[in-house]
């Protein structure tokens, strides 16, 4: 057996015989830890039954863009060994999230749900309180182009009675469509996440700066909050970016506020706080595309942030024409 030590296995674009391959791998690769099925079809319960019998070391299942049967039964019987689950939003696959929320995978550390590019339906009901209780060890939670519809527990239990996601390090709820995420929803997800380092809220136009500043996440290093859909983009002026650069400036490595309607004055003050509180070699990525950033506000950032190797100034109306572009190295900047 030449593959007795195999730990990671990927199967891509298999429309036939996927069951046979998965069964063979599960039988002859006892060290299998990660299974990735990309754009595969005709995967039946037989394959997952075989995984349950032979793959006792399996910890990661990636089913993005694949059609499978039998995963729910596998999770109900063997979910305690699973640490990572990635799947694509769909009628059958959405039951995976329900199973996880029921507590089938108590040691889950990574949960990712994405959407097919050709799919119009991106709404997915989810009870965050129930998910928090079921997955207390979750470190990474991503919903990519999937709009969560927040549900409450039937017994009316308040989120404050639980501990939230105490180990969460990354939250991504990015979307190119309309977002239902409100300040209250965000607070209910992150009220116990003091270790959060990455927060991706691209497209979440209903979130306010004051709500972000109130989050109990002192160690945040990456904030992605750009607005990329002109259809749902707010046109009203906004302030409060200074609250965020004051709070996270010393640790911030990546900041994306593309197309956010902050005023010129607020941007200038926020950039000054960023240069005053940050270490010169901390900030490495800055996306100001489509904002009202001015030359004076930008000057201090360019001079002092010596580690900055990505700067997006495209469509910045208050800058001279020759400066409106993307800079991809410290030398260009």
C-alpha positions, 0 to 999 in steps of 0.5 A: 500500500503506497498510500498508507500515510496519505493525510490529505485527499482532493477529488475535483470535477468527478461526475462518475465513480466518486464513490469508488474512489472515496471508498478506496481511499478510506479503506487504504489510507487510515491516516486520512485527515482531510477530504476535499470534493470540488464539483463532484457529483453522485457521491452517495451515502455508501461513501460516507458510510465507508468513511465512518467505518475506516477514517477515524482520523478524518477531521476536515470535510470540504464539499464546495460545489459538490452534490452529496448524499449521506453526510447528515447521517455521517455527522450524526454518528461521527461528527465529534471527530470533525474540526472543519466543514466547508460547503456550498449553500443549497437545498440539501446542503443547508441541512448541514448547518442545522445538524451542526447547530444541533450539536453534532460537531462539538469540537468544530473549529472552522465553518464555511458556507459559500454560494454558487456563482450562478445561484440567485438564492443566497439567504440562509436561516441561522440561529446564532445563539444555538450555533454558539452553544453547539460550537463553543470551540469555533475559531473561523466562521465564514459566510461568503455571499450568503445572507444569514437570516437571524433566528432566535431560540424558541425558548427566548433565551437571551444571547447574553446568557451564553458565552458566544464564540469565546475562541473566534478569531475570524468572522466573515459575512461578506456579500455583494448583494443586500445585507440583512446584518444590523448592529444588533445582529453583529453584537449578538455574534461577537459579544464574547469574541475577545480573541477576534483578529479578522473581521470581514463585513464587506457589503454590510451597509447597515453596520455603523462605526459606533457598533464596531467600536463597541465590540469587545475585540481588542486584538483585531488586526484586519478589518474589511468593510468596503462596499462593492455594490452600487445598488445598495451603497449608502449615499448619505455622509458618515463619520466615526472612522476615527473611533475605529482607528483609535481603538485598533490603530496599534494592531491594524495590519489591513484596512478596507473601507472602499466606497464608504461615505466618510467625510473628508474631515473624518478621514483626515482625522482618522488617518492622523490617529492611525499614524499616531497610534500604529507602529510604522511597520504594522499597517500593510494593506489599505484600501481607500478606493472610492472614498473622499480621502484628500492629499493632506490626509494621505500624506502622513500615511505614505510618509510614516507607514513604511511597511505598507505594500498595498494602497488602493486609491482608485476612484478617489475624487479628491485626489489628482488624476495621476494618483488614482490607481492601485499601488502594489509595493512600497517602492510604488507607494 
